Amino acid sequence: MHSLFPYFFLGVSLAAPIGPVKATLLNLGIKNGFFHAWFFSLGAIATDLMYMLLVYFGIGSFIEYPVFKTILWSFGCFVLLYTGIENLLTMHKVKLDSNFKKMLRLRHSLLSGFLIALLNPLTILFWLGIYGSVLVGGSGRLSGFEIALYSLFILLGIILVDFIMAIISSGSRKVLSYKFLNIVSALSSISMIGFGIHFGIQAYKSLF
């Protein structure tokens, strides 16, 4: 079992940094509660699982093509800018009102998590680089069962971090003032917009 813990902590360490996906997760937890944040993370985890399978079966090499990279940067830019701006425009809806919770369906949060992670080039580069190196490092030495087991522990690390972030963000609604929650929501939205602009610049550069 001791050989599995490094892969678990790899998942934890990779999921902890606040990027566009985590910024959106925190924003959803603050605005809509635990279940929306958790369903969002499940959508993102579904994307992680999909990319793991793509890299495992060698299909991930297609992502290296410049045209494909440009498309990914562009879509990532659009999704993050749209989400960040929409969050800024709806900051006043940070309420504990149960009626507001019902307005946004859980499946919408699930789909948002899947799409934002799917179109996030940082996610793609991570799975190509980190997970790819895990497979290469064990090439010829790991059985299919061992690869599946190590992959599971990486995902468990990611799931643990997302679960804790969903609890913290939703729990903060009960102990912090609305003004402070609005500030946090605004900062996470600005973070998403910043990442979106960065992705747009990368898409522009990839054309030349």
Phi, psi and omega in degrees: 000331184298335180285346181273333184299322177301326179286325176296314180290334174297314177298319179297311184293330181279335181271342186290319183301144180275102174248195182299323180291313181292326178297319179291320178301313179297320180296317180294320179297319180292318187276322190237355177101178188299312189294325177292319178294319182292318178294324175299315180295325178296322176296319179293322179293325176299322176294317177304315180297320180296316180292326176300317180293321179297316179293319181299319181271005174082005182284341182299343180297336180295334182293342181286344181293134183304319182297317180295321178297317180300317179298317181295315177302317184294312180295321177299319177300312182297311184297316182289320177297315180297313182294316181297315180293318179299319179296321178296322182286342182246020180300328183292352181268013176286096183220163174264014182292122182293332179295325180291326179300323183286342183291328182253111184290149179297326181292333175293319177295320179298314181293322178298316178298319180295314184289317182295319177290322181297320184263012178267107181302332179295323177296316181296314180296325179298310183291326177292318185280301185288304183292324177299319180290328176298316180292317181293320180298330180257011183301126178084349182246337183258138175279168178300323179294319180294318178298316179297321181292315178296320178296321179298319181289328174297314179295322179297322176297317178295316181298318180299314180297315180297320180297316180295318180295322179295320179294314182296314183294320179286325179292332181295338179298332186270340186245345183250156180287157179298325180298315179294319179298323177295323178295314179298318179298319179294318180296318179293325178292318178296324177299316178297317179296320178299315177296322179298317178297318178300316179296322178296319178296318179296322178296320179296316181295326183290346179278345185238000000 
